[in-house]
Amino acid sequence: MGTRERVRRVASVLIASAGIGLGSVVAPVSVAFAQPQKKEAAPVQATDQVIFQNGRIVEGKVLEETATKVRMLVIVGGLSVETEYERSEILSIKRDAITPSGGGSGPAASPAAGAGGGSRPASREASPANPVADGSKVYTIHLKGWFGEDISQTPIRQAVADAKLHEPDYLVVIMENDWDASRFGGMGELNDDVEGFFDQLFRAEDMDPIFTAEIPREWDKPPKIVFWVKRAMGGAAFLPLVCKDIYFASDGKLGGIGGLEKAFGSTGDEMVREKQFSLRLGHAEGMAITGGYEPKLIRALARTDYVLSVGFDGGKAVYVEGMPRADRGEILLTDDGKEANEDTIQQLARGEGNDNLTLNADIAFKIGVSKGTVDTFEDLMRSLGIARTYTRVEGKSDQIMQSWREGLEKAKRDCGRIWEDYGRIQVGGDYTQRQAARGRQIRLLGDLEKILKRYEEALNPGQIGVPGLGDIGVLRERIRLEQARDRK
């Protein structure tokens, strides 16, 4: 038997005995060839624990994490064997979970002292002061404010263009839109079951192609797109669903698009109304399918009269239309909101209503919409497997989004001022005065039109009390006709 084969067998025996002697069950591994340790090498002490999805635990020292692999030294009685595990099999990694004992009061030996006593540079935590130049680059876009206005396709597209200059490996989109009743004269946050926001879907459709079509088409090496949901309510609920990698903050939620069946009233042709519902649901379900999510979730999010339950087969969510069957371990996601099932005011105030589905972090993770619950950026990086090697790119996305928000607010104020000035103009006096007054009217309409065109995607003229672009054209033509008919 050759030296290489003897070492391979010894390593296998050591790993097997670790599962019995240390009380830890070690995952099956393909053991890499390990050179015999030099006698003078200090023993490597276990400081980390890798916990697998099935409950197994491996103790040792994590050397490297990537999005798909974890490389570590498995420690057995002061000896070590280097191996790799699939990231998808791992539930969590606890660093410094085991306090090194023995060998004096000094720090544990560096993982650089591997099985063969050779050296390997230790990984370093990335930070602005200590970036890891050869690690994964991460670019962040933080979407804050009112969806469809502050969060809009123009600033998102500009931020993505800036990201492209940095060639990131990961593009993290933090969704944290406003959901504030003060916008409508109320106080506090809107209820999760508030109705009338489903049609913000069409604003989401303006933004969706940036992530699903433009990035794949225009980037030489498209980044991995990750949505981190802190608040995705109203139209903002649709956008993360086009992405396959979604994480939730512990208080994150996604929903606020219910009551679709009430959008067109209860009178008139029911068939016509159902066609309108189907048209909208078809658009929204298409976005969910793009991200790999069950279309039934869209119906549960959107329609109060839809009943959806979920069971689990081998850990995978199985959706069932109708009430849950306890004998199969199914749970109710949303009921029909009728009679005894109608949510109470107290339930709505506590965010516990289920007439329309609102995903929280717990439910989203259980049904596989969320890949994990993370409350800090570092937590997210650990979940992605790049915490020890990533570099956060200092791009201009925050500046771009802030500039758009400020510009939009100024545009609203300017539009109101221009329209007030227009209303103060009196067309009177002699011919020269009348013509001069009409000239000022036309100039003000031109100024108003210019602002509305610039922010057309995000400004609703009716909401700010000014005429729309079509109405401006009518007003301008009327003034010109008056000019043509006027006589000295």
C-alpha positions as CSV (number, residue, x, y, z in Angstrom):
1,M,0.0,0.0,0.0
2,G,1.4,3.4,-1.0
3,T,1.9,6.4,1.3
4,R,-0.8,8.3,-0.4
5,E,-3.4,5.5,0.1
6,R,-2.4,5.0,3.8
7,V,-2.9,8.7,4.6
8,R,-6.2,8.7,2.8
9,R,-7.5,5.7,4.9
10,V,-6.2,7.2,8.2
11,A,-8.0,10.5,7.4
12,S,-11.2,8.6,6.8
13,V,-10.9,6.7,10.1
14,L,-10.2,10.0,12.0
15,I,-13.3,11.6,10.5
16,A,-15.5,8.7,11.3
17,S,-14.2,8.5,14.9
18,A,-14.9,12.2,15.4
19,G,-18.6,11.6,14.9
20,I,-18.6,9.1,17.8
21,G,-15.9,10.4,20.2
22,L,-16.8,14.1,20.0
23,G,-20.6,13.6,19.9
24,S,-20.8,15.3,16.6
25,V,-22.2,13.7,13.5
26,V,-19.9,14.6,10.6
27,A,-21.3,15.0,7.1
28,P,-20.1,12.5,4.5
29,V,-17.2,14.1,2.6
30,S,-14.8,13.3,-0.1
31,V,-11.5,13.7,1.8
32,A,-8.8,15.5,-0.1
33,F,-5.2,14.1,0.1
34,A,-3.4,15.3,3.2
35,Q,0.3,15.3,3.8
36,P,1.5,13.9,7.1
37,Q,1.9,16.7,9.7
38,K,5.4,17.7,10.7
39,K,6.2,16.9,14.3
40,E,7.1,20.4,15.1
41,A,3.8,21.9,13.9
42,A,1.5,23.2,16.6
43,P,-1.8,21.4,16.7
44,V,-4.7,23.3,15.1
45,Q,-7.6,23.7,17.6
46,A,-11.2,23.7,16.6
47,T,-12.9,27.1,16.9
48,D,-15.8,27.0,14.4
49,Q,-18.9,24.9,14.0
50,V,-20.7,24.1,10.8
51,I,-24.3,23.1,11.3
52,F,-26.0,21.3,8.5
53,Q,-29.6,21.4,7.4
54,N,-30.2,17.9,8.8
55,G,-28.8,18.8,12.2
56,R,-25.3,17.4,11.7
57,I,-22.4,19.4,13.2
58,V,-18.8,19.5,12.1
59,E,-16.1,21.2,14.3
60,G,-13.0,22.7,12.9
61,K,-11.7,25.9,11.3
62,V,-13.4,27.5,8.4
63,L,-10.8,28.6,5.8
64,E,-12.9,30.0,3.0
65,E,-16.6,30.7,2.1
66,T,-18.0,31.2,-1.3
67,A,-21.5,31.4,-2.6
68,T,-21.5,27.7,-3.3
69,K,-18.7,26.1,-1.1
70,V,-17.3,26.1,2.4
71,R,-13.7,24.9,2.8
72,M,-12.5,24.0,6.3
73,L,-10.1,22.0,8.4
74,V,-12.0,19.2,10.2
75,I,-10.2,18.9,13.6
76,V,-9.8,15.6,15.3
77,G,-7.6,15.4,18.5
78,G,-5.2,18.1,17.3
79,L,-4.9,16.6,13.8
80,S,-6.8,18.1,10.8
81,V,-8.1,17.2,7.4
82,E,-9.1,19.8,4.9
83,T,-12.3,19.3,3.0
84,E,-15.2,21.1,1.2
85,Y,-19.0,21.2,1.8
86,E,-21.8,22.4,-0.4
87,R,-23.2,25.7,0.8
88,S,-26.7,24.5,0.1
89,E,-26.4,21.7,2.7
90,I,-25.4,24.2,5.5
91,L,-27.9,25.8,7.9
92,S,-25.4,28.1,9.7
93,I,-21.8,28.6,10.6
94,K,-20.8,29.5,14.2
95,R,-17.5,31.2,14.3
96,D,-15.4,31.0,17.5
97,A,-18.1,28.8,18.9
98,I,-15.5,26.7,20.7
99,T,-13.1,28.3,23.1
100,P,-9.6,26.9,22.5
101,S,-8.2,25.1,25.5
102,G,-4.7,23.9,26.3
103,G,-1.5,25.2,24.9
104,G,-1.2,28.1,27.3
105,S,-3.1,31.4,27.4
106,G,-2.0,32.6,23.9
107,P,-4.4,32.6,20.9
108,A,-5.2,29.4,19.0
109,A,-2.9,28.5,16.2
110,S,-3.7,30.1,12.9
111,P,-5.6,28.0,10.3
112,A,-2.7,28.7,8.1
113,A,-1.0,25.8,9.8
114,G,-2.7,23.2,7.6
115,A,-2.4,19.4,7.5
116,G,1.0,19.6,5.9
117,G,2.4,22.3,8.2
118,G,2.5,24.7,5.2
119,S,1.2,28.3,5.2
120,R,-1.9,29.8,3.7
121,P,-2.9,33.4,4.0
122,A,-5.8,33.8,6.4
123,S,-9.0,35.4,5.1
124,R,-9.7,39.0,6.3
125,E,-13.0,40.6,7.0
126,A,-13.6,43.3,4.4
127,S,-14.2,46.9,5.6
128,P,-13.7,50.3,4.1
129,A,-10.3,50.4,5.8
130,N,-9.4,46.9,4.8
131,P,-10.9,45.9,1.5
132,V,-10.3,42.5,0.1
133,A,-9.2,43.3,-3.5
134,D,-9.7,39.9,-4.9
135,G,-13.1,39.2,-3.1
136,S,-16.6,39.5,-4.4
137,K,-17.7,43.1,-5.1
138,V,-21.1,44.2,-3.8
139,Y,-23.1,47.2,-5.1
140,T,-26.1,48.4,-3.1
141,I,-29.2,50.3,-4.3
142,H,-31.5,51.4,-1.4
143,L,-35.0,52.0,-2.6
144,K,-36.7,54.3,-0.1
145,G,-39.7,56.7,-0.3
146,W,-43.1,56.4,-2.0
147,F,-43.3,53.6,-4.6
148,G,-43.9,54.9,-8.2
149,E,-42.6,58.4,-7.3
150,D,-39.4,58.4,-5.2
151,I,-38.9,54.8,-6.3
152,S,-39.1,55.0,-10.1
153,Q,-37.5,53.6,-13.2
154,T,-35.3,56.6,-14.1
155,P,-33.2,56.8,-10.9
156,I,-33.1,53.0,-10.7
157,R,-31.8,52.8,-14.3
158,Q,-29.2,55.5,-13.5
159,A,-28.1,53.6,-10.4
160,V,-27.7,50.4,-12.3
161,A,-25.7,52.2,-14.9
162,D,-23.4,53.4,-12.2
163,A,-23.2,49.9,-10.8
164,K,-22.1,48.6,-14.2
165,L,-19.0,50.9,-14.1
166,H,-17.8,49.0,-11.0
167,E,-18.6,45.5,-12.5
168,P,-19.9,44.1,-9.2
169,D,-20.5,40.4,-8.6
170,Y,-23.6,41.1,-6.5
171,L,-26.2,43.8,-6.9
172,V,-28.2,44.1,-3.6
173,V,-31.5,46.0,-3.8
174,I,-32.8,47.0,-0.4
175,M,-36.6,47.6,-0.6
176,E,-37.9,49.9,2.1
177,N,-40.8,51.9,0.6
178,D,-43.0,54.3,2.6
179,W,-46.3,52.9,3.8
180,D,-47.6,56.0,5.6
181,A,-51.2,57.0,6.1
182,S,-50.2,60.6,6.6
183,R,-50.0,60.8,2.8
184,F,-53.8,60.5,2.8
185,G,-54.5,62.6,5.9
186,G,-54.2,59.7,8.4
187,M,-51.7,58.8,11.1
188,G,-49.1,56.0,11.3
189,E,-48.7,53.2,8.8
190,L,-51.4,52.0,6.5
191,N,-53.0,48.7,7.4
192,D,-51.7,45.6,5.6
193,D,-55.2,45.0,4.2
194,V,-55.8,48.5,2.8
195,E,-57.3,48.3,-0.7
196,G,-56.7,50.1,-3.9
197,F,-53.0,49.6,-4.5
198,F,-52.9,46.7,-6.8
199,D,-52.8,48.9,-9.9
200,Q,-49.3,50.1,-8.8
201,L,-48.5,46.9,-10.6
202,F,-48.2,48.9,-13.8
203,R,-45.5,51.1,-12.2
204,A,-43.7,47.9,-11.1
205,E,-43.8,46.8,-14.7
206,D,-42.0,50.0,-15.7
207,M,-39.1,48.9,-13.4
208,D,-39.1,45.1,-13.9
209,P,-37.3,45.1,-17.3
210,I,-34.2,46.9,-15.7
211,F,-33.5,43.7,-13.7
212,T,-35.0,41.0,-16.0
213,A,-34.0,42.2,-19.5
214,E,-31.6,45.2,-19.5
215,I,-29.0,43.8,-17.1
216,P,-28.7,40.4,-18.7
217,R,-28.6,42.0,-22.2
218,E,-26.2,44.9,-21.5
219,W,-23.7,43.5,-19.0
220,D,-20.8,41.4,-20.1
221,K,-20.9,39.6,-16.7
222,P,-24.4,40.2,-15.1
223,P,-24.2,40.3,-11.3
224,K,-26.2,38.1,-8.9
225,I,-29.3,40.2,-8.0
226,V,-30.5,40.0,-4.4
227,F,-33.5,41.7,-3.0
228,W,-33.5,42.5,0.8
229,V,-37.0,43.2,1.9
230,K,-37.5,45.5,4.8
231,R,-40.8,46.9,3.5
232,A,-42.4,46.0,0.2
233,M,-46.0,47.1,0.4
234,G,-48.3,48.2,-2.4
235,G,-46.7,48.2,-5.8
236,A,-43.4,47.6,-4.2
237,A,-44.5,44.0,-3.4
238,F,-44.3,43.0,-7.1
239,L,-40.7,44.1,-7.8
240,P,-38.8,41.6,-5.5
241,L,-40.8,38.7,-7.0
242,V,-38.9,39.0,-10.3
243,C,-35.7,38.0,-8.5
244,K,-34.8,34.4,-7.4
245,D,-32.8,35.5,-4.3
246,I,-34.9,37.3,-1.7
247,Y,-34.1,37.8,2.0
248,F,-36.3,39.4,4.6
249,A,-35.5,41.6,7.6
250,S,-37.0,40.1,10.8
251,D,-39.8,42.8,10.7
252,G,-39.9,42.8,6.9
253,K,-43.2,42.4,5.1
254,L,-44.5,42.1,1.5
255,G,-48.1,42.7,0.5
256,G,-50.7,45.5,0.6
257,I,-52.2,44.8,-2.8
258,G,-55.4,43.1,-1.7
259,G,-59.0,43.8,-2.5
260,L,-58.6,43.5,-6.3
261,E,-62.1,42.1,-6.7
262,K,-63.5,45.4,-5.3
263,A,-61.5,47.6,-7.6
264,F,-64.4,47.9,-10.2
265,G,-67.3,48.1,-7.8
266,S,-70.1,45.6,-7.4
267,T,-72.4,46.8,-10.2
268,G,-72.3,46.3,-13.9
269,D,-71.3,43.3,-16.0
270,E,-69.6,40.7,-13.8
271,M,-68.0,39.0,-16.8
272,V,-66.4,42.3,-17.7
273,R,-65.1,42.8,-14.2
274,E,-63.7,39.3,-14.1
275,K,-61.8,39.9,-17.4
276,Q,-60.2,43.0,-15.8
277,F,-59.2,41.0,-12.8
278,S,-57.8,38.2,-14.9
279,L,-55.8,40.7,-17.0
280,R,-54.2,42.3,-14.0
281,L,-53.6,38.9,-12.3
282,G,-52.0,37.6,-15.5
283,H,-49.5,40.5,-15.5
284,A,-48.6,40.0,-11.8
285,E,-48.4,36.2,-12.0
286,G,-46.0,36.6,-15.0
287,M,-43.7,38.6,-12.7
288,A,-43.8,35.9,-10.0
289,I,-43.2,33.1,-12.6
290,T,-40.1,35.1,-13.7
291,G,-38.7,34.8,-10.2
292,G,-39.7,31.2,-9.9
293,Y,-42.6,31.7,-7.4
294,E,-46.0,30.0,-7.3
295,P,-48.7,32.1,-9.1
296,K,-51.2,31.2,-6.5
297,L,-49.4,33.4,-4.1
298,I,-50.3,36.4,-6.2
299,R,-54.0,35.5,-6.0
300,A,-53.7,35.2,-2.3
301,L,-52.0,38.6,-2.0
302,A,-54.5,40.2,-4.3
303,R,-58.0,38.8,-3.8
304,T,-59.9,38.8,-0.5
305,D,-62.3,36.1,-1.7
306,Y,-59.4,33.6,-2.4
307,V,-58.6,30.9,0.1
308,L,-55.1,29.4,0.1
309,S,-53.4,26.9,2.4
310,V,-50.0,25.3,2.3
311,G,-48.6,22.0,3.3
312,F,-45.0,20.7,3.1
313,D,-43.7,17.7,1.3
314,G,-40.0,17.0,2.0
315,G,-39.6,20.6,3.2
316,K,-41.1,22.0,-0.1
317,A,-44.2,24.1,0.0
318,V,-47.3,22.5,-1.6
319,Y,-50.2,25.0,-2.2
320,V,-53.8,23.9,-1.8
321,E,-56.8,26.1,-2.8
322,G,-59.2,25.9,0.1
323,M,-59.1,25.5,3.9
324,P,-56.3,23.6,5.5
325,R,-56.5,19.9,6.3
326,A,-55.1,19.3,9.8
327,D,-54.4,15.6,9.1
328,R,-51.9,16.7,6.5
329,G,-50.2,19.4,8.5
330,E,-51.5,22.2,6.3
331,I,-51.7,25.8,7.5
332,L,-54.0,28.6,6.4
333,L,-52.3,31.4,4.5
334,T,-55.5,33.5,3.7
335,D,-59.2,32.9,4.1
336,D,-62.2,34.4,2.2
337,G,-62.8,37.3,4.6
338,K,-66.5,36.5,4.8
339,E,-68.7,36.6,7.9
340,A,-66.9,34.8,10.7
341,N,-63.6,34.9,8.7
342,E,-63.6,38.7,8.4
343,D,-60.6,40.2,10.1
344,T,-61.4,42.3,13.2
345,I,-60.2,45.9,13.7
346,Q,-57.9,44.6,16.4
347,Q,-56.3,42.0,14.1
348,L,-55.8,44.6,11.4
349,A,-54.2,47.0,13.8
350,R,-51.8,44.3,15.0
351,G,-51.0,43.2,11.4
352,E,-52.6,39.8,12.0
353,G,-55.3,39.9,9.4
354,N,-55.5,37.1,6.8
355,D,-58.3,38.2,4.5
356,N,-55.5,39.2,2.2
357,L,-52.1,37.5,2.4
358,T,-49.2,39.7,3.6
359,L,-45.9,37.8,3.8
360,N,-43.8,38.3,6.9
361,A,-40.3,37.0,7.4
362,D,-41.4,33.8,9.1
363,I,-44.0,32.8,6.5
364,A,-41.9,33.9,3.6
365,F,-39.0,31.6,4.8
366,K,-41.3,28.7,5.5
367,I,-42.8,28.7,2.0
368,G,-39.5,29.3,0.3
369,V,-40.0,32.9,-0.9
370,S,-37.3,34.1,1.4
371,K,-33.9,32.4,1.5
372,G,-33.2,33.7,5.0
373,T,-33.9,36.4,7.7
374,V,-31.2,39.0,8.1
375,D,-31.1,42.2,10.0
376,T,-27.8,43.7,9.1
377,F,-25.8,44.0,6.0
378,E,-23.1,41.7,7.5
379,D,-25.8,39.1,8.2
380,L,-26.8,39.3,4.5
381,M,-23.2,38.8,3.4
382,R,-22.8,35.8,5.7
383,S,-26.0,34.3,4.3
384,L,-24.5,34.8,0.8
385,G,-21.3,33.1,1.9
386,I,-19.0,36.1,1.1
387,A,-18.7,37.7,4.6
388,R,-14.9,37.2,4.8
389,T,-14.1,38.2,1.2
390,Y,-16.5,40.8,-0.1
391,T,-15.8,44.5,-0.9
392,R,-18.7,46.9,-0.7
393,V,-18.4,49.2,-3.7
394,E,-18.8,52.9,-2.9
395,G,-21.0,53.9,-5.8
396,K,-23.3,56.8,-6.4
397,S,-26.6,55.1,-6.0
398,D,-27.5,56.9,-2.7
399,Q,-26.7,60.2,-4.3
400,I,-28.7,59.3,-7.5
401,M,-31.8,58.3,-5.5
402,Q,-31.6,61.3,-3.2
403,S,-31.2,63.7,-6.1
404,W,-34.3,62.2,-7.8
405,R,-36.3,62.6,-4.6
406,E,-35.3,66.2,-4.0
407,G,-35.9,67.0,-7.7
408,L,-39.3,65.5,-7.6
409,E,-40.3,67.4,-4.5
410,K,-39.1,70.6,-6.0
411,A,-41.0,69.9,-9.2
412,K,-44.2,69.5,-7.2
413,R,-43.7,72.8,-5.5
414,D,-42.8,74.5,-8.8
415,C,-45.8,73.1,-10.6
416,G,-48.1,74.5,-7.9
417,R,-46.4,77.9,-7.9
418,I,-46.6,78.1,-11.7
419,W,-50.3,77.2,-11.8
420,E,-51.1,79.8,-9.1
421,D,-49.2,82.4,-11.1
422,Y,-51.2,81.4,-14.2
423,G,-54.4,81.9,-12.3
424,R,-53.5,85.4,-11.2
425,I,-53.1,86.7,-14.8
426,Q,-56.0,88.9,-15.9
427,V,-56.5,89.4,-19.6
428,G,-57.7,92.9,-19.9
429,G,-56.8,96.5,-20.9
430,D,-55.9,97.6,-24.4
431,Y,-54.9,95.3,-27.2
432,T,-51.2,95.4,-26.3
433,Q,-51.9,94.6,-22.6
434,R,-54.2,91.7,-23.6
435,Q,-51.7,90.2,-25.9
436,A,-48.9,90.6,-23.3
437,A,-51.1,88.8,-20.7
438,R,-51.8,85.9,-23.1
439,G,-48.1,85.7,-23.8
440,R,-47.3,85.3,-20.1
441,Q,-50.0,82.6,-19.9
442,I,-48.4,80.6,-22.8
443,R,-45.0,80.9,-21.2
444,L,-46.2,79.7,-17.9
445,L,-48.0,76.8,-19.5
446,G,-44.7,76.0,-21.3
447,D,-42.8,76.0,-18.0
448,L,-45.4,73.7,-16.4
449,E,-45.3,71.4,-19.4
450,K,-41.5,71.1,-19.3
451,I,-41.5,70.0,-15.6
452,L,-44.3,67.5,-16.1
453,K,-42.6,66.0,-19.1
454,R,-39.3,65.6,-17.1
455,Y,-41.0,63.8,-14.2
456,E,-43.9,62.4,-16.2
457,E,-43.3,58.8,-14.9
458,A,-43.7,59.9,-11.3
459,L,-45.9,63.0,-11.2
460,N,-49.7,62.8,-11.1
461,P,-51.0,66.2,-12.1
462,G,-54.4,65.6,-10.5
463,Q,-52.8,64.9,-7.1
464,I,-51.0,68.1,-7.0
465,G,-53.8,70.2,-8.5
466,V,-52.4,71.1,-11.9
467,P,-53.6,70.3,-15.5
468,G,-52.1,67.3,-17.2
469,L,-50.1,67.5,-20.4
470,G,-53.2,67.0,-22.6
471,D,-55.1,69.7,-20.8
472,I,-52.1,72.1,-21.2
473,G,-52.3,71.6,-25.0
474,V,-56.0,72.4,-25.0
475,L,-55.4,75.6,-22.9
476,R,-52.6,76.8,-25.1
477,E,-54.7,76.3,-28.3
478,R,-57.6,78.2,-26.7
479,I,-55.3,81.1,-25.9
480,R,-54.0,81.3,-29.4
481,L,-57.5,81.3,-30.9
482,E,-58.3,84.2,-28.6
483,Q,-55.2,86.0,-29.8
484,A,-56.2,85.4,-33.4
485,R,-59.8,86.7,-32.9
486,D,-58.7,89.8,-30.8
487,R,-58.8,93.2,-32.5
488,K,-57.2,96.4,-31.7
